[in-house]
């Protein structure tokens, strides 16, 4: 029978292990130097990693708050645009009323003014039903926007004193003709 003998050089094994450990530490130091960061892995500094993660999360929440604010600005810009259009419609309606009251206009002219007035009234009514991303531009409720990274600060936009209603029917109704129709403006 032949025997198997295993010879080990304990000193060589210990030297190889020490070399591997030194290479690992050298690699970690080179990673830190090349990255410019003290932290390359979470195990390098657990406290520093926790702070970095918290700051990163705060930055992301701040970005979300900025998005919320930009969305609110867009909502307000849409409201402003609709109000400008409504103002122009009302100006034209007032102009039509003046034209209708002109004694030199015949019944056909006045009928045409009534048709245009009715179309403008319908357009004004449709403005009150406009929406921005599913949110009514003109409603009785207020809108709250989160403006802080932690969510503890909000900006509330409410239309105080904007619960206006008006009555418009036709040009004839403005000067004593048909019954007016109430519109939420």
GROMACS elastic network, one bead per residue, 0.5 to 0.9 nm:
[ bonds ]
;  ai    aj funct       b0    kb
    8    11     6  0.88031   500
    8    12     6  0.84004   500
    8    13     6  0.80474   500
    9    12     6  0.53695   500
    9    13     6  0.63809   500
    9    14     6  0.87879   500
   10    13     6  0.51587   500
   10    14     6  0.62094   500
   10    15     6  0.85907   500
   11    14     6  0.51738   500
   11    15     6  0.61434   500
   11    16     6  0.86411   500
   12    15     6  0.50290   500
   12    16     6  0.61294   500
   12    17     6  0.86594   500
   13    16     6  0.50794   500
   13    17     6  0.62346   500
   13    18     6  0.86246   500
   14    17     6  0.51357   500
   14    18     6  0.61755   500
   14    19     6  0.85644   500
   15    18     6  0.50824   500
   15    19     6  0.60816   500
   15    20     6  0.86335   500
   16    19     6  0.50095   500
   16    20     6  0.61918   500
   16    21     6  0.86682   500
   17    20     6  0.51093   500
   17    21     6  0.62354   500
   17    22     6  0.86117   500
   18    21     6  0.50950   500
   18    22     6  0.61129   500
   18    23     6  0.85483   500
   19    22     6  0.50705   500
   19    23     6  0.60851   500
   19    24     6  0.85798   500
   20    23     6  0.50668   500
   20    24     6  0.61708   500
   20    25     6  0.87214   500
   21    24     6  0.50621   500
   21    25     6  0.62737   500
   21    26     6  0.85509   500
   22    25     6  0.51693   500
   22    26     6  0.60391   500
   22    27     6  0.85216   500
   23    27     6  0.60307   500
   23    28     6  0.86139   500
   24    27     6  0.50889   500
   24    28     6  0.62867   500
   24    29     6  0.87215   500
   25    28     6  0.51060   500
   25    29     6  0.62482   500
   25    30     6  0.86323   500
   26    29     6  0.51206   500
   26    30     6  0.61447   500
   26    31     6  0.85831   500
   27    30     6  0.50767   500
   27    31     6  0.61212   500
   27    32     6  0.86715   500
   28    31     6  0.50390   500
   28    32     6  0.63010   500
   28    33     6  0.86774   500
   28    40     6  0.81026   500
   29    32     6  0.51297   500
   29    33     6  0.61905   500
   29    34     6  0.85869   500
   30    33     6  0.50051   500
   30    34     6  0.59413   500
   30    35     6  0.84021   500
   31    34     6  0.52085   500
   31    35     6  0.59743   500
   31    36     6  0.83741   500
   31    37     6  0.85614   500
   31    40     6  0.70296   500
   32    35     6  0.53343   500
   32    36     6  0.59945   500
   32    37     6  0.56057   500
   32    38     6  0.57944   500
   32    39     6  0.69513   500
   32    40     6  0.61672   500
   33    36     6  0.53299   500
   33    37     6  0.71273   500
   33    38     6  0.80520   500
   34    37     6  0.80209   500
   35    38     6  0.82125   500
   35    39     6  0.88655   500
   35    40     6  0.76713   500
   36    39     6  0.88258   500
   37    40     6  0.65253   500
   38    44     6  0.80691   500
   38    45     6  0.85395   500
   39    42     6  0.69218   500
   39    43     6  0.84504   500
   39    44     6  0.58700   500
   39    45     6  0.66113   500
   39    48     6  0.77653   500
   39    49     6  0.75937   500
   40    43     6  0.84793   500
   40    44     6  0.68510   500
   41    44     6  0.55498   500
   41    45     6  0.78649   500
   41    49     6  0.84862   500
   42    45     6  0.60220   500
   42    46     6  0.57971   500
   42    47     6  0.89535   500
   42    48     6  0.83004   500
   42    49     6  0.57760   500
   42    50     6  0.87025   500
   43    46     6  0.57949   500
   43    49     6  0.83611   500
   44    48     6  0.85911   500
   44    49     6  0.84188   500
   45    48     6  0.52945   500
   45    49     6  0.61135   500
   45    50     6  0.87023   500
   46    49     6  0.50265   500
   46    50     6  0.62143   500
   46    51     6  0.87570   500
   47    50     6  0.51302   500
   47    51     6  0.63692   500
   47    52     6  0.86399   500
   48    51     6  0.51369   500
   48    52     6  0.60920   500
   48    53     6  0.85561   500
   49    52     6  0.50040   500
   49    53     6  0.60523   500
   49    54     6  0.85376   500
   50    53     6  0.51411   500
   50    54     6  0.61623   500
   50    55     6  0.86301   500
   51    54     6  0.51040   500
   51    55     6  0.61455   500
   51    56     6  0.85334   500
   52    55     6  0.51434   500
   52    56     6  0.60836   500
   52    57     6  0.85891   500
   53    56     6  0.50446   500
   53    57     6  0.61343   500
   53    58     6  0.85620   500
   54    57     6  0.51154   500
   54    58     6  0.61397   500
   54    59     6  0.86044   500
   55    59     6  0.61129   500
   55    60     6  0.86425   500
   56    59     6  0.50553   500
   56    60     6  0.63006   500
   56    61     6  0.87087   500
   57    60     6  0.50985   500
   57    61     6  0.62268   500
   57    62     6  0.85651   500
   57   149     6  0.89837   500
   58    61     6  0.50531   500
   58    62     6  0.60535   500
   58    63     6  0.85476   500
   58   149     6  0.60333   500
   58   150     6  0.75219   500
   59    63     6  0.62096   500
   59    64     6  0.87118   500
   59   149     6  0.75426   500
   60    63     6  0.50069   500
   60    64     6  0.63540   500
   60    65     6  0.87171   500
   60   149     6  0.79468   500
   61    65     6  0.61825   500
   61    66     6  0.85872   500
   61   148     6  0.77797   500
   61   150     6  0.70050   500
   61   151     6  0.83094   500
   62    66     6  0.61520   500
   62    67     6  0.85923   500
   62   147     6  0.82199   500
   62   148     6  0.64570   500
   62   150     6  0.80758   500
   63    66     6  0.50310   500
   63    67     6  0.62620   500
   63    68     6  0.86973   500
   63   149     6  0.78231   500
   64    68     6  0.62361   500
   64    69     6  0.86832   500
   64   146     6  0.89100   500
   64   147     6  0.87306   500
   64   148     6  0.88022   500
   64   149     6  0.75648   500
   65    69     6  0.62499   500
   65    70     6  0.86413   500
   65   145     6  0.83766   500
   65   146     6  0.60765   500
   65   148     6  0.57066   500
   65   149     6  0.60469   500
   65   150     6  0.89766   500
   65   151     6  0.80240   500
   66    69     6  0.50589   500
   66    70     6  0.61711   500
   66    71     6  0.85826   500
   66   146     6  0.89802   500
   66   147     6  0.70356   500
   66   148     6  0.83410   500
   66   149     6  0.88862   500
   67    70     6  0.50546   500
   67    71     6  0.61255   500
   67    72     6  0.86087   500
   68    71     6  0.50973   500
   68    72     6  0.62485   500
   68    73     6  0.86863   500
   68   145     6  0.63406   500
   68   146     6  0.65448   500
   68   147     6  0.70007   500
   69    72     6  0.50299   500
   69    73     6  0.62204   500
   69    74     6  0.86627   500
   69   145     6  0.68385   500
   69   146     6  0.76031   500
   69   147     6  0.64705   500
   69   155     6  0.88966   500
   70    74     6  0.62341   500
   70    75     6  0.86595   500
   71    74     6  0.50121   500
   71    75     6  0.62359   500
   71    76     6  0.86902   500
   71   145     6  0.89495   500
   72    76     6  0.62013   500
   72    77     6  0.85446   500
   72   143     6  0.87835   500
   72   145     6  0.70469   500
   72   157     6  0.87684   500
   73    76     6  0.50871   500
   73    77     6  0.60840   500
   73    78     6  0.85912   500
   74    77     6  0.50030   500
   74    78     6  0.61738   500
   74    79     6  0.85966   500
   74   132     6  0.86606   500
   75    78     6  0.51591   500
   75    79     6  0.62570   500
   75    80     6  0.86401   500
   75   132     6  0.64057   500
   75   133     6  0.87099   500
   75   135     6  0.87785   500
   75   137     6  0.72907   500
   76    80     6  0.60647   500
   76    81     6  0.85581   500
   76   137     6  0.82739   500
   77    81     6  0.61392   500
   77    82     6  0.86079   500
   78    81     6  0.50649   500
   78    82     6  0.61858   500
   78    83     6  0.85561   500
   78   131     6  0.89677   500
   78   132     6  0.74624   500
   78   137     6  0.75550   500
   79    82     6  0.51326   500
   79    83     6  0.61040   500
   79    84     6  0.86048   500
   79   130     6  0.89163   500
   79   132     6  0.88656   500
   79   137     6  0.58237   500
   79   138     6  0.75594   500
   80    83     6  0.50554   500
   80    84     6  0.61700   500
   80    85     6  0.86620   500
   81    84     6  0.51039   500
   81    85     6  0.62826   500
   81    86     6  0.85632   500
   82    85     6  0.50990   500
   82    86     6  0.60663   500
   82    87     6  0.85515   500
   82   127     6  0.65367   500
   82   128     6  0.85840   500
   82   130     6  0.82447   500
   82   137     6  0.85499   500
   83    87     6  0.60409   500
   83    88     6  0.86229   500
   83   127     6  0.84028   500
   84    87     6  0.50156   500
   84    88     6  0.63326   500
   84    89     6  0.86614   500
   85    88     6  0.51202   500
   85    89     6  0.62057   500
   85    90     6  0.86643   500
   85   124     6  0.85556   500
   85   127     6  0.84589   500
   86    89     6  0.50006   500
   86    90     6  0.61643   500
   86    91     6  0.85565   500
   86   123     6  0.85458   500
   86   124     6  0.61305   500
   86   127     6  0.72644   500
   86   185     6  0.87711   500
   87    90     6  0.51248   500
   87    91     6  0.61438   500
   87    92     6  0.86543   500
   88    92     6  0.62115   500
   88    93     6  0.85785   500
   89    92     6  0.51405   500
   89    93     6  0.61715   500
   89    94     6  0.86771   500
   89   120     6  0.63169   500
   89   121     6  0.81784   500
   89   123     6  0.80872   500
   89   124     6  0.69419   500
   90    94     6  0.61753   500
   90    95     6  0.85471   500
   90   120     6  0.81984   500
   90   121     6  0.87377   500
   90   124     6  0.82105   500
   91    94     6  0.51301   500
   91    95     6  0.62229   500
   91    96     6  0.86599   500
   92    96     6  0.61015   500
   92    97     6  0.85536   500
   92   117     6  0.84210   500
   92   120     6  0.82279   500
   93    96     6  0.50043   500
   93    97     6  0.62170   500
   93    98     6  0.87316   500
   93   116     6  0.85863   500
   93   117     6  0.61117   500
   93   120     6  0.71864   500
   93   121     6  0.82807   500
   93   171     6  0.79307   500
   94    98     6  0.63712   500
   94    99     6  0.86937   500
   94   171     6  0.88475   500
   95    98     6  0.51037   500
   95    99     6  0.62230   500
   95   100     6  0.85688   500
   96   100     6  0.59540   500
   96   101     6  0.85347   500
   96   113     6  0.61909   500
   96   114     6  0.82910   500
   96   116     6  0.82870   500
   96   117     6  0.70581   500
   96   171     6  0.70822   500
   97   100     6  0.50235   500
   97   101     6  0.62581   500
   97   102     6  0.88841   500
   97   113     6  0.81513   500
   97   117     6  0.86229   500
   97   170     6  0.89455   500
   97   171     6  0.55014   500
   97   172     6  0.81292   500
   97   174     6  0.72329   500
   97   175     6  0.78287   500
   98   101     6  0.51864   500
   98   102     6  0.66326   500
   99   102     6  0.52770   500
   99   103     6  0.88532   500
   99   105     6  0.78588   500
   99   110     6  0.82220   500
   99   113     6  0.79236   500
  100   103     6  0.79983   500
  100   105     6  0.70415   500
  100   109     6  0.78836   500
  100   110     6  0.55970   500
  100   111     6  0.89841   500
  100   113     6  0.67186   500
  100   114     6  0.84248   500
  100   171     6  0.68402   500
  100   172     6  0.78621   500
  100   175     6  0.87598   500
  101   104     6  0.87109   500
  101   105     6  0.79719   500
  101   110     6  0.87165   500
  101   171     6  0.89039   500
  101   175     6  0.77439   500
  102   105     6  0.57688   500
  103   106     6  0.79450   500
  105   108     6  0.80413   500
  105   109     6  0.59029   500
  105   110     6  0.66940   500
  106   109     6  0.54226   500
  106   110     6  0.63828   500
  106   111     6  0.87435   500
  107   110     6  0.50176   500
  107   111     6  0.60546   500
  107   112     6  0.86469   500
  108   111     6  0.50291   500
  108   112     6  0.63199   500
  108   113     6  0.86959   500
  109   112     6  0.51373   500
  109   113     6  0.63009   500
  109   114     6  0.86901   500
  110   114     6  0.61774   500
  110   115     6  0.86922   500
  110   171     6  0.82648   500
  110   172     6  0.84550   500
  111   115     6  0.62765   500
  111   116     6  0.87456   500
  112   115     6  0.50507   500
  112   116     6  0.63010   500
  112   117     6  0.84403   500
  113   116     6  0.51829   500
  113   117     6  0.59213   500
  113   118     6  0.85073   500
  113   170     6  0.86682   500
  113   171     6  0.71209   500
  114   118     6  0.60347   500
  114   119     6  0.85996   500
  114   170     6  0.56253   500
  114   171     6  0.55692   500
  114   172     6  0.72791   500
  115   118     6  0.51379   500
  115   119     6  0.63200   500
  115   120     6  0.86797   500
  115   170     6  0.81774   500
  116   119     6  0.50617   500
  116   120     6  0.61569   500
  116   121     6  0.85347   500
  117   120     6  0.50605   500
  117   121     6  0.60862   500
  117   122     6  0.86245   500
  117   169     6  0.82673   500
  117   170     6  0.60660   500
  117   171     6  0.64419   500
  118   122     6  0.61963   500
  118   123     6  0.86165   500
  118   168     6  0.89595   500
  118   169     6  0.72466   500
  118   170     6  0.61384   500
  118   171     6  0.83869   500
  119   122     6  0.50793   500
  119   123     6  0.62159   500
  119   124     6  0.86133   500
  120   124     6  0.60742   500
  120   125     6  0.85253   500
  121   124     6  0.50446   500
  121   125     6  0.61656   500
  121   126     6  0.86536   500
  121   168     6  0.71626   500
  121   169     6  0.75848   500
  121   170     6  0.83085   500
  121   183     6  0.88000   500
  122   125     6  0.50321   500
  122   126     6  0.62224   500
  122   127     6  0.87458   500
  123   126     6  0.50513   500
  123   127     6  0.63443   500
  124   127     6  0.51543   500
  124   128     6  0.68475   500
  124   183     6  0.85930   500
  124   185     6  0.78743   500
  125   128     6  0.54302   500
  125   129     6  0.70842   500
  125   183     6  0.66395   500
  125   184     6  0.75550   500
  125   185     6  0.75555   500
  126   129     6  0.52579   500
  126   130     6  0.67134   500
  127   130     6  0.53018   500
  127   137     6  0.88293   500
  127   138     6  0.86407   500
  127   185     6  0.84181   500
  128   131     6  0.88134   500
  128   136     6  0.83905   500
  128   137     6  0.75387   500
  128   138     6  0.60183   500
  128   139     6  0.83161   500
  128   183     6  0.87633   500
  128   184     6  0.69519   500
  128   185     6  0.61534   500
  129   136     6  0.68070   500
  129   137     6  0.74953   500
  129   138     6  0.72488   500
  129   139     6  0.88158   500
  130   135     6  0.85175   500
  130   136     6  0.61144   500
  130   137     6  0.58405   500
  130   138     6  0.74445   500
  131   134     6  0.55041   500
  131   135     6  0.51660   500
  131   137     6  0.52359   500
  131   138     6  0.81144   500
  132   135     6  0.51195   500
  132   136     6  0.63636   500
  132   137     6  0.63125   500
  133   136     6  0.84354   500
  135   138     6  0.87952   500
  135   139     6  0.89647   500
  136   139     6  0.59631   500
  138   141     6  0.86398   500
  138   159     6  0.80844   500
  138   162     6  0.86255   500
  138   185     6  0.81989   500
  139   142     6  0.78481   500
  139   159     6  0.79213   500
  139   162     6  0.88479   500
  139   163     6  0.82569   500
  140   158     6  0.80688   500
  140   159     6  0.71835   500
  140   160     6  0.88034   500
  140   162     6  0.81956   500
  140   163     6  0.69864   500
  141   158     6  0.67870   500
  141   159     6  0.77824   500
  142   156     6  0.65908   500
  142   157     6  0.55470   500
  142   159     6  0.68475   500
  142   160     6  0.89975   500
  143   155     6  0.81697   500
  143   156     6  0.55385   500
  143   157     6  0.51133   500
  143   158     6  0.63458   500
  144   154     6  0.62006   500
  144   155     6  0.55514   500
  144   157     6  0.62478   500
  144   158     6  0.85617   500
  145   153     6  0.85278   500
  145   154     6  0.52791   500
  145   155     6  0.50811   500
  145   156     6  0.62278   500
  145   157     6  0.79446   500
  146   149     6  0.83144   500
  146   150     6  0.89618   500
  146   151     6  0.57926   500
  146   152     6  0.75050   500
  146   153     6  0.60350   500
  146   155     6  0.64567   500
  146   156     6  0.88177   500
  147   150     6  0.87535   500
  147   151     6  0.69073   500
  147   152     6  0.80825   500
  147   153     6  0.56322   500
  147   154     6  0.52355   500
  147   155     6  0.65798   500
  148   151     6  0.51548   500
  148   152     6  0.63640   500
  148   153     6  0.53050   500
  148   154     6  0.71720   500
  149   152     6  0.78605   500
  149   153     6  0.84118   500
  150   153     6  0.77062   500
  151   154     6  0.73189   500
  158   162     6  0.89008   500
  159   162     6  0.52336   500
  159   163     6  0.76756   500
  160   163     6  0.75020   500
  161   164     6  0.73576   500
  162   165     6  0.89096   500
  162   185     6  0.81645   500
  163   184     6  0.76523   500
  163   185     6  0.74637   500
  164   183     6  0.89160   500
  164   184     6  0.63983   500
  164   185     6  0.55634   500
  165   182     6  0.68500   500
  165   183     6  0.57322   500
  165   185     6  0.52020   500
  166   181     6  0.83695   500
  166   182     6  0.58046   500
  166   183     6  0.54965   500
  166   184     6  0.65383   500
  166   185     6  0.65514   500
  167   174     6  0.89653   500
  167   180     6  0.55791   500
  167   181     6  0.53970   500
  167   183     6  0.60186   500
  167   184     6  0.87448   500
  168   171     6  0.80928   500
  168   173     6  0.72648   500
  168   174     6  0.71630   500
  168   179     6  0.86536   500
  168   180     6  0.50973   500
  168   181     6  0.54042   500
  168   182     6  0.65072   500
  168   183     6  0.73310   500
  169   172     6  0.78214   500
  169   173     6  0.56753   500
  169   174     6  0.73928   500
  169   178     6  0.71096   500
  169   179     6  0.65961   500
  169   181     6  0.50667   500
  169   182     6  0.80607   500
  170   173     6  0.50697   500
  170   174     6  0.66575   500
  170   175     6  0.89953   500
  170   177     6  0.80399   500
  170   178     6  0.71399   500
  170   179     6  0.84738   500
  170   180     6  0.72389   500
  170   181     6  0.87929   500
  171   174     6  0.52234   500
  171   175     6  0.67130   500
  171   176     6  0.88234   500
  171   177     6  0.79995   500
  171   178     6  0.88432   500
  172   175     6  0.52488   500
  172   176     6  0.60549   500
  172   178     6  0.62710   500
  173   176     6  0.50268   500
  173   179     6  0.59259   500
  173   180     6  0.59173   500
  174   177     6  0.69625   500
  174   178     6  0.83419   500
  174   180     6  0.78605   500
  176   179     6  0.84364   500
  177   180     6  0.87810   500
